[in-house]
Amino acid sequence: MTPGDADRRARDLGVLALALLALIWGYNWVVMKVGLDYVRPLPFAALRTSLGVLPPLIARARFAPDRDEMGPRRSDEEDPRSDDE
């Protein structure tokens, strides 16, 4: 695989991702229209928001580094500005 092929593949994947996003976003209107026939607007918005927050939470839980790998927190380190010496 040449570097040009890798660039073309990355560009094609980007275009595919944007096309998929447009398809999902466009179909969302149909889902909302049908959903509002069964549920009032406020509970529907709450359900939609709750379902929308699940993928980022799952991704964070799956792909976030462990605390041990990240090193100490800033509050655990000494403050370089302190003049306690």
N, C-alpha and C positions, 0 to 999 in steps of 0.2 A: 504494500500500500504506500503510495507516494504522499507527500504532504498536501498536494493539491486534492487528492482523493479525500483526505481527512477533512479539509476545509469544505469541500462540496457536501460531504456527508453531514457535517455539523450544520451547514446552511439548510440542507434538505430536512433535517430533523427539526430545525427551528420553524420552517415553513409548515411542516406537518403539525407541530404543536400549536401554532397559531390557528391553523384551519380547524383543528379539533376544539380549541377554545371557542372559536366563533360558532361552531356547530352546537356545542353544549350551551353556550350563552344564548343563542337563538332559540333553542328548544326549551330553555328555562321558562320563557314566556308562556308556552303551552302548558307546562306543568303547573305554573302558578295559577293560570286561569282555571284549570280543572280542580286544583286543590282548594281554591276559594269557593267552589261550589259546595264543598263538604265541611269546611272549617271557617270560622270567623277570621277577619284579617289579623288581629293582634296575636291570637294563639298560633296562627299560621306563620307569622313573622318570627315569633319566638322559636317555633320548631325549626324553621329554615335556618335561623342563626345558630341554634344548637347543633344541627347537623353540619353546618358549615365550619364549625370550630373543631370538629372531630379529626379531619385529615391532618391539620397542622399539629395537633396534640399527639397524634399517633406517630407522625414523622419525627417530632422532637423526641419522643420517648424511644424511638427505634434508633435514630441516628445521632443523637446528642452524645458527646464524649462523657465518660465517667468523671466525677469530681476528682478522683485520684489522679487522672491523667492531665487534668487542667492545672494542677499545682495549687499552692495556697491561695486563699482569698486575699484581697488587698487589705482587709481589716486585720488579717493575721500577721501581715508584714509590718516591720517597723516603719514609722513615718520618717523619711529622709530629711524633712524640714524641722524635725524636733531638735532642740538644743539642750537636751537633758544631760549631756556629757560633762 
